[in-house]
Amino acid sequence: MPVRLRSFQVSELFGVYDNSIALNVDGRITAVIGPNGRGKTVCLRMINAFYNMHYSYFSTVDFSYALFSFTDGTEVKINKGYDQETLFEDGVERISSRITYTVSRPGWEEITWEPQDVPAFRGAKLVSKYLPFLTRISPEFWSDDRTGEAVRYEELIHRYADFLPTRLLGQEDSEVKEVLNDIVGSVSCSLVETQRLLRFTGENARDFRYEGRSKYAPELVVEEKAKKLKRLLLKELEEYASLSQRLDRSFPNRMIKAHGKKRSSTDQILNRFVGLEKKREELQNFGVIEKEFEPLARPSTIDPGILNLLSIYVEDAEKKLSVFNDIKSKISVFTEILNSRFLDKYVQVNRECGFQVVSQKSGHEIALSKLSSGEQHQLVMLFELLFEIKEDSLILIDEPEISLHVVWQKKFISDLMKIIEVNSFDVVIATHSPQLIGRWSNLAVELASVDGE
C-alpha cells in the first residue's frame, strides 16, 4: 500500500482560522464539518493542489503554513511569506508572495525548496498559446470565452495546470521535488467539486485550438459517463474474446494430456456448473454478455472420459468469466444503490449504450437529460467513484449533499462504504449536512462548532 495522508493542518487560514483534519486512516472515510466561511472547501483544494503539484495555487490562498503528515512519518510543511518589495505588473502594484516547502522524513536530514512562480505579465504569452479560449481583460484577470467567467491569473494556472508547461507552474528540479514525487506519485488525488453536471467537449478532448465558441458547447457529464461505461464493457468483452481464443486453441492438446488422469467427481463438476450458470445469468442481466448457454442436464453418472472433458471445459469457462469479476462487482453496486434511490424508474446497464434509465410504468427509456439534477448528480458521482477512481486513491468531495433529498443524504455514508468494499480508496468529505453524517458521527472532524459557539 502506498504512503497515505494521515493529517492536514493549516494555520491562519484567511488570516484567522487554524484548521486541523485528522483522517480516519482505518475506516477510510473522513467527514469535515464546520460553519460557512471556515474554509472546508479551501482545505480540500489545498490538499488537491499538493497532490497534483499545482504549487501556484498556494499563492492564491491567505495562510501562514500548511502541514501534511503521512503514514510513514514523513511531514511536508508549506510556509507562505511575503517579500518586502512589490511587483509592478502593467502598472499595478502587487506584493509578491513566497512559498517554501520543508520536508522531514525519519532518518533523513530536513530539506527545503522554494518553487518560483512566473508573474502574470511574464506568463501572459504562454497562457495565450496554451489556453487560446482565454482572453486577458485586465492585468490580473482573464475571461473564459466559452462561459464569460472572469478568472484570476493564479487561479487559471491552478485550474489548467495539466495543459501548461512546467516552467509556468514553478516546477523546478530539486531534491525536495524528488521526495514529493515519491509521496504523491503513488497516490492519485481527485477533487469532486459542486459543479459536476456540465463539461465542455473541447476540454474533454484536451483540444484547445480555438475554433469559435460553438466548439466548446457543454455536454452533460451523465451522458459522457454512459458512453464511457460502454467503452469499458467493450474492452472487457475484447479481453474475454482474446482469452477464449487462446483457450480454445489449446483445448485439444490439453484434452489429450488429460486422458486417463483422475479429475473432479461428478458432484464437484455439477456444482461448479451451477456456479457458472449463476455467474452467466448475472452477466446477462447486466447486459454484459448475450444468452449463449443452456443449463447442463444433470445425470446421476457421467462417463469418466466425458467427465474429464467437462472438467477442462469448466476450468476454461471459469477463467473466461473471471475477466468480468471486477466490473461485475462494480455494476452490481452501481445499480443496487441507484435503483434503491430512484422512484418509478430504474438504471439498466448494457453494452449498446453503457447504461440507460427506464420508466417502471411504461418500460420506455428516459433520456438522461430529462433526469433531475439530483438524479444526475448521483449517477455521475457513483460512476466516478466506482469506475474511474484508481485503487488507494485519495478522493476529496465537496458538498455531496447538493441536490440530494434528505433520505438520500442519510444513505450516503453507508453507500460509500459499499463502494469502498469493491474499489478501495480514501475519501474526505466537506459537508454542511447533519443528515449526511447522521449515525456516522465517529467519522466527523469538526473544524468549529456548527452552531458558531
N, C-alpha and C positions, 0 to 999 in steps of 0.2 A: 504494500500500500504506500502511496506517495506521502510526502510530508504534508500535513494538513494544518489549517489555521486553527489555533486554539483560542485566541482572543484578539480583540481590536480595541484600542483606546485612542481618543482624540482629545487634546487639551485646548481650551479656549476657542472652541468652535464658534464662529461668528463673533469672536472676541469675548464670549460669555460662558459657554457651556463646556463642561468636562463630561464626555460620554464614554462609557465602558461597556463592551459587549463580550461576554464570555460564551463561547459557542458550546453547545451540547454535543460534544465530540462522540459520545457513545450512542446517544439517541439520534444523531444526525440532523435534527430539526431544532432550529432556534427561532423564536418569535420575538421581535423587538417592538416594544410598545412605549408610548410616551405622548405627551401633548403636542399639538400642532406647533411647528416652528422650532422644535427641539433639535432637528437635524437628522431624523431617521433616514430619510432618502439620501441625504448627502453622505452619511456614513456608508450606505450601500455603494454609492458612486465612488467613494474613495477606495473602498476595498476592490471594486471592479477595476478602477484605474491602476491600482497597484499590480494586480494580477495580469492585466493586459499591457503593462508597461507604458501606459499613457501618462508619462511624467508631467506633461504640461497641464493636466487637469488640476494638480495641486496648486498651481499658480492662480487658479480661479477661485479658490476657497480661502476664507479667512480663518486661520487656525494657528496655534503655536507649534504643536508637534502631534504626530500620529505614531502609534506604536503597534506593530504587528508581531504577535508571539505565535510560535509554531510548535507542533507536537514533538519535534526533535530537539527542542531547546533553543533554536535559533530565534533571534529577535531582530527586527528591522525597525529603526526609528527614523522618521522623516521630520526634519525640523524646517520651519519656514521663517525666514528673516527678511529684512528689507534693507536694501542698500541706501547709504546716505545720499548719494547723488541721484538725480532724476534723469529720466529719458525724455527727449522731445521727439515725438513721432508725429510728423506732419503738423507741427506747431502745437501739439497737445502735450502738456506736461504730465508725466506719469512717474510714479515711484516704482523702481524695479524691485521685484521680489527675488529671493534667493532660496532655493530648495536644496537641502543636504540630506543624503542617505547615510545612515550609520548601521553597519551590520555586525552583530555579535553572535558568535557560534561557540558552543562548548569546545574548549581546547584550541581555539583559533584566536589570533590577535585581531582586535577590533579594527575595522577598516571603514573608510568614508568615501563618499563620491558626491559630486555636485554636478548634475546634468545641466547643460546650458540650453535654455530656450532661445529660439530665434524671434526677435521682436517683430511685431506686425508689419512695420514698414520695410523690413528686410525679407519677410516671408510672403509678401503680397503676390509677387510674380509666381512663386511656386504654388500658392493656393489657386491662382487663376489657371495655371497649367494643369493641375491635377484635379481640380474641382470646378470645371467651367460653368456649372449651373449656379455658382455663387457670384454675386455682383457686389463690389465694395461700395458702401453707401456713406461711410464716414471713416475716420482714422481707426475706430475701434470696432465697427460693426460691418457685417456683410449680410446681404439679403439672399435668401434662397429663392431662385426664380421659379421653382416649382410650387411653392406654398406661400411665398410672400413673407415668411418668418425672418425676423432680424436676429442674427447670431453674432455674439461677441467673438473676437478672434481666438481667444484662449479656448472657448467652448467648441468652436468648429475644429480646432486642432485635436481636441479630445474626441469629438464625435466621429470624425472621419480619419482617425489615426491609421486605420488599416489601408488607406488609399494614398497616404502621403509618404514621401521619402524620409528615411530615418534622421537625416540631418535637420529636418524641420521639427522633429519631435524631441530633440535634445538627447538622443540615444547614442552615447559615445562608448567606445570600447574601454573597459576598465575591469579591475579585479572585482569590484563590487557588482558590476553588471553580470559577470560570470556567475557569482554566487546567487544573485537574484534569479538568473535564468535557471539555476538548479532548483530553486524553490518553486518558482511559478511555472516553469516549463512542463512539469509533470502533472499540473492541475489545470483543467480547463474551467475558466470562470465566466459566467454569463449573468448579465443583469436583465431581468424581465421588468420593464417599466410599465407605467399605467396605460400608455397608448400602444396598443398591440393589435389593433384590428385592421389598420391600413398600412400598406407598404408600397414603395414606389418601384415599379418594374425595372427602371434603369439602375437603381441601387442594387436590386436583387442580382442583376446580371453583372454587376460591377463594371458597367459600361457607362462612362461619364462623358462621352463625346456629345457635345451639345447639338441637338437637332430640333430645338424648339420645345416649348412647354408640353406639347402633346406626348412627347416621348416618355415623360415621367408621370403618366396618368396612374392614379392609385389603383392597386389591386387588393382585393380582400385577402387578408392573410389566411383566413379559413379555407378559401379556395386553393391557395397555394399549398396548404398542408395536405389537402386531399390529393393533389397531383403528386406530392412527394411520397405519400403512402403508396400510391400506385407504382411509382418507380421502385420503392423498397420491395414491394411484393414481386415485381417483375425480376428484380435482382435475385431474390431468394429462389424464384422458380428457375432462373437460369442456372444457379448453383445446383439445384435439385436435379435438373436435366443432365448437367455435366457429370454429376456423381452417378446418376442412373446409368449413363452410357458406359462409364468406366466399370461399374459393377457388372453390367450385362455382358460386356466383352470378356470379362474374366470368369463368368459363370461356368462355362463348360469345363475349363481346367479345374476349377475348384470342386465341381461336381465329381470329376474323375478321381481327384485326390481324396475326396471324402468317402469314396466307395469302400465299404467294409468296416469303416470306423463307427464306433458307437456314438450316437448322437443323443439329443434330448429325448425324453419319454413322450408318448402320445399326449398325455395330460399337459406336460410342460409346453409342448408345441401349440396345443389348442388354446391354452391360457395366454400365450404370447400373441396368438391371432386375435384374441378378444381385445387385448391392449391396442393392437394395430387398428382394429376396426373402430375403436373409440377415438383414437387419435385422428384417423382419416375423417371420421364423421365431424369432429370438431373443426378440422381444417376446411371441410366442405361447407359447414355452417358459416364460417368466417369468409367464405368466398375465395379462399386461397387456392384450392385445387378443385377440379371438377370431379363428379362422381364417376369413378372408374374401377370400382371394387365391389364384388359380390361376396356376401358373407360365406365363410367356409362351412361346408357340410361337416357335421360332427359325428363321424362313425365311431363305433366303440373300439375298433382296432384299425391300425394302418400298417400296410406292408413296410418292413424295415427299409427297403430301398426307397420307397416314396417318402418315408419319414425323414431320411437323410436329405432328400431334395427339398422337402418342406422346411427343414431346419435351416438350410442355406438360404432359402427364399426369405424366411422370417428375419434372419440376420441382416440380409441386404435391405429389406423393407424398413427395418428399424434404423439402419444407417441413413437411408434416403430421407425418411421423415424427420430425423433428428436435425436436419438442416433448418426446419421451421420451428424448433423448440423455443428459441429466443423471441422471435416475432410473434409466435402464437401466444406466449405468456403475456406479452405487452398488449396485443389486440384484445385478449380476454379482459385485462384490467381496464383498458380504454373503453370498451363497450359496456362493461359492467357498471362503471362509475357514471358514464353519461346516461345510460338507459335508466339508472336509478334516479336521475335528476330531471330528465326531460319529461314533460307532460304531453300525452296524446301524440307522441312521436317517438321514434327510436333511431339509433345510429346503426347502420349496416355497412360492413366492410366487404369490399370485393375488388378484384384485380382490374376491373374495367375502369373504375373511377376513383379508386382509393377508398373513400368512404362517402356515404350519402345519408341523408336524413329522410325518413319515410313516415308518412302520416299513418297512425294506427287505425284511423277510421276508414280512410279511402284506399290505403295501400299505395298511394301515389307519392312520388319523390317530391320533397320540398326543397326548393332552391336554397343553397347555403346563404345567399344574400338576404333571404327572407327571414332568417332566424333573428331572434332578439340579440341585442348587444351582449347580454349576459350569457346566452347560449353560445354565441360566437367566442366569447372570452374563454368559456370552459373548453370548447373544442380545441382552440389554439393552445392554451396553456397545457392541457393534458397531453396533447400531441407532442409538444416540445419536450416536456418532462419525460415522456416515455420513449420517444423515437429519435430525438435529436441530441439529448444530453449524454455525454460520454460517462462511463463508469468512473466514480470517485471525483466527479466534477464538484465545483462549488457554485451553487445557484443562489442568486440574490433576487428576491421577488418583492417588488414594491406594491403595496396595497392590493393583494389578491382579492380583496372583498369587493372591488369595483364591479358594479353591475350584478352582484350576486344577491339572490334572495337570501333572507336570514336562514332559512332551512339549509341552503347550500353552504352558507358560511359555517354552520355548525358541523358540517360533514367534511370540511376542507382538510383539517389535520389528519383525520383518520384515513381519508382517501390518499393523502400524501404518503402516509405510512405504507399503504398498499403499493403505491408506485415505487417507493424506495426498495421494497422487497424484491422487485423484478429488475430494477435499474438503480443500483446503489449510488447515492451521491449525498453531499452535504447541502443543506438549504438554510438560508437566513431570510426570514420574512419580516418586513416592516409593515405594521398594521395599526389601524385605529379601532378595529372591531373587537369588542369583548365577546361577541357571539362566536367569532372565528377561534378565539383562544379557548373559551368555554372550560371544559374539564381538563384541558391540557395546560393549566397554569404553570406546571412544573417546567415547561419548555420556554416560558416567557422571561425575557430580560427587560426590566423596566428602567428606562433612561431617567424618568422622573415620574412622580405621581401623576396619573392621567387626569386627576381632578384638580391638578395645579397646586396641591399642598405639599 
